[in-house]
Amino acid sequence: MNTNDLLYQLEEMNKDNFQKLFDRANEAEVVYFNCGQCVLVPFIEYLGFDPLLFKAGSGLAGGIGMKGDACGAYNGGAILIGSLVGRSFDDLQGDIEEGKNKYREACRLVQQIREKFIKEYGGINCKEVQTCIFGRSYDLTDAVIDYPAFCDAGAHTSEKCPAVIGNAARMIAQVIYEHLKAKKDV
């Protein structure tokens, strides 16, 4: 992926606060479900990220395996950041310290997403995000009571979980954009 092209595309999208990414991520969650995958959709479709990332996000739904842990959209952002700036397997064969610097940079950027999530939703865990937007959390593995109640509460309507996924896409784009812009200015 050419980072100059990515920076240019993000500069254009930044003009409307990454609304295009928000809208596509939101729409993907309404239709397909799975926050970890759907946050990646606009980055793959509009910005040319590797479609394999979508498959890698499969187990992130509902706070990883639907257990309410770290939000899938947050984790999807971590995967996306890692694919852009992180350490590759090939880095293990080269300059070890350079590889460490790459994963440290990825971690620094993910920490920025974390801060944004905490500010917006009071935490990064799915259960915390659910409590923020629903007033309570749900056990998404309970197919009899809690998951139907979650759906009845509007989980997959555009203003609930899809809005979180859209906001996550926006947060991720902001962090990537600022990172690329700062690197270019150096």
C-alpha positions as CSV (number, residue, x, y, z in Angstrom):
1,M,0.0,0.0,0.0
2,N,1.4,3.4,-1.0
3,T,1.2,5.6,2.1
4,N,1.3,8.8,0.0
5,D,-1.8,7.7,-1.9
6,L,-3.4,6.7,1.4
7,L,-2.6,10.1,2.9
8,Y,-4.1,11.9,-0.1
9,Q,-7.3,9.8,0.1
10,L,-7.6,10.4,3.9
11,E,-7.0,14.2,3.4
12,E,-9.9,14.2,1.0
13,M,-12.1,12.2,3.4
14,N,-11.1,14.4,6.3
15,K,-12.8,17.3,4.7
16,D,-16.1,15.9,5.9
17,N,-14.8,14.3,9.0
18,F,-14.5,10.9,7.4
19,Q,-18.3,10.7,6.9
20,K,-17.9,8.3,4.0
21,L,-16.1,5.8,6.2
22,F,-18.6,6.3,9.0
23,D,-21.6,5.7,6.7
24,R,-20.1,2.6,5.0
25,A,-19.1,0.9,8.3
26,N,-22.6,1.8,9.8
27,E,-24.3,0.3,6.8
28,A,-22.2,-2.8,6.8
29,E,-23.1,-3.5,10.4
30,V,-26.8,-3.0,9.8
31,V,-26.7,-5.6,6.9
32,Y,-24.0,-8.1,7.8
33,F,-23.4,-7.8,11.6
34,N,-20.0,-8.4,13.3
35,C,-18.4,-5.2,14.5
36,G,-14.9,-6.5,14.1
37,Q,-15.4,-7.2,10.4
38,C,-17.7,-4.3,9.5
39,V,-15.4,-1.6,10.8
40,L,-12.9,-2.9,8.2
41,V,-15.3,-2.8,5.2
42,P,-14.7,0.9,4.3
43,F,-11.0,0.6,4.6
44,I,-10.9,-2.3,2.3
45,E,-13.5,-0.9,-0.2
46,Y,-12.4,2.7,-0.3
47,L,-8.7,2.7,0.8
48,G,-7.4,-0.5,-0.6
49,F,-6.5,-2.4,2.5
50,D,-6.1,-6.2,2.2
51,P,-9.5,-8.0,2.0
52,L,-7.9,-10.8,4.1
53,L,-8.3,-8.4,7.1
54,F,-12.0,-8.9,6.8
55,K,-11.7,-12.7,7.3
56,A,-9.2,-12.1,10.2
57,G,-11.9,-10.0,11.9
58,S,-14.4,-13.0,12.0
59,G,-13.9,-13.9,15.7
60,L,-14.0,-10.3,17.0
61,A,-17.8,-10.0,17.1
62,G,-19.5,-8.9,20.3
63,G,-16.3,-8.3,22.2
64,I,-14.3,-11.3,20.9
65,G,-16.2,-14.5,20.4
66,M,-19.4,-12.7,21.6
67,K,-18.2,-12.7,25.2
68,G,-18.3,-8.9,25.8
69,D,-14.5,-8.4,26.1
70,A,-12.7,-5.7,24.0
71,C,-15.0,-4.3,21.4
72,G,-14.7,-5.9,18.0
73,A,-14.6,-2.6,16.2
74,Y,-11.7,-1.5,18.5
75,N,-9.9,-4.7,17.8
76,G,-10.6,-4.4,14.1
77,G,-8.8,-1.0,14.3
78,A,-5.9,-2.6,16.0
79,I,-5.6,-5.2,13.2
80,L,-5.9,-2.5,10.6
81,I,-3.2,-0.3,12.3
82,G,-0.9,-3.4,12.6
83,S,-1.3,-4.2,8.9
84,L,-0.3,-0.6,8.1
85,V,2.6,0.1,10.4
86,G,3.3,-3.1,12.4
87,R,6.0,-5.6,12.4
88,S,5.9,-8.2,9.7
89,F,7.0,-11.8,9.9
90,D,9.8,-10.9,7.5
91,D,11.0,-8.4,10.1
92,L,12.1,-11.3,12.3
93,Q,14.8,-12.1,9.8
94,G,16.2,-8.6,9.6
95,D,17.0,-5.8,12.0
96,I,15.3,-7.0,15.2
97,E,15.3,-3.6,16.8
98,E,13.7,-2.0,13.7
99,G,11.0,-4.7,13.9
100,K,10.4,-3.8,17.6
101,N,10.1,-0.2,16.7
102,K,7.4,-1.1,14.2
103,Y,5.2,-2.9,16.7
104,R,5.8,-0.2,19.2
105,E,4.5,2.4,16.7
106,A,1.5,0.2,16.1
107,C,0.9,0.0,19.8
108,R,1.2,3.8,20.2
109,L,-1.4,4.3,17.5
110,V,-3.8,1.7,19.0
111,Q,-3.4,3.5,22.3
112,Q,-4.8,6.7,20.6
113,I,-7.8,4.8,19.4
114,R,-8.2,3.4,23.0
115,E,-8.2,6.9,24.4
116,K,-10.9,8.0,21.9
117,F,-13.0,4.9,22.7
118,I,-12.8,5.6,26.5
119,K,-13.7,9.2,26.0
120,E,-16.7,8.4,23.8
121,Y,-18.0,5.1,25.4
122,G,-16.5,4.9,28.9
123,G,-14.3,1.9,28.0
124,I,-13.1,-0.4,25.3
125,N,-15.0,-3.5,26.3
126,C,-18.2,-4.5,24.5
127,K,-20.0,-4.7,27.8
128,E,-19.0,-1.1,28.6
129,V,-20.0,0.2,25.2
130,Q,-23.3,-1.6,25.5
131,T,-23.9,-0.1,28.9
132,C,-23.2,3.3,27.4
133,I,-25.6,3.0,24.5
134,F,-28.2,0.7,26.0
135,G,-28.0,1.4,29.7
136,R,-27.1,-2.2,30.3
137,S,-25.0,-5.0,28.8
138,Y,-26.2,-8.3,27.3
139,D,-24.8,-11.8,27.2
140,L,-24.6,-12.3,23.4
141,T,-24.1,-16.0,23.8
142,D,-27.5,-16.4,25.5
143,A,-29.6,-17.2,22.4
144,V,-32.8,-17.6,24.4
145,I,-33.0,-14.4,26.5
146,D,-30.2,-11.8,26.2
147,Y,-29.4,-11.9,22.5
148,P,-33.1,-11.5,21.4
149,A,-33.4,-8.7,24.0
150,F,-30.2,-7.1,22.6
151,C,-31.8,-7.2,19.1
152,D,-35.1,-6.0,20.4
153,A,-33.3,-3.0,22.0
154,G,-32.2,-2.0,18.5
155,A,-28.7,-3.4,18.4
156,H,-28.5,-3.5,14.7
157,T,-30.4,-0.3,13.9
158,S,-28.2,2.5,12.6
159,E,-28.1,4.5,15.8
160,K,-26.9,1.7,18.2
161,C,-24.1,-0.7,17.4
162,P,-23.8,0.4,13.8
163,A,-23.2,4.0,15.0
164,V,-20.4,2.7,17.3
165,I,-18.9,0.9,14.3
166,G,-19.1,4.0,12.2
167,N,-17.5,6.1,15.0
168,A,-14.8,3.5,15.3
169,A,-14.1,3.8,11.6
170,R,-13.9,7.5,12.0
171,M,-11.5,7.2,15.0
172,I,-9.3,4.8,13.2
173,A,-9.1,7.0,10.1
174,Q,-8.3,10.1,12.2
175,V,-5.4,8.3,13.9
176,I,-4.0,6.9,10.7
177,Y,-4.4,10.3,9.0
178,E,-2.6,12.2,11.8
179,H,0.1,9.6,11.8
180,L,0.7,9.7,8.1
181,K,0.5,13.5,8.0
182,A,3.1,13.8,10.8
183,K,5.5,11.3,9.1
184,K,5.2,13.3,5.9
185,D,6.0,16.6,7.6
186,V,9.2,15.1,9.2
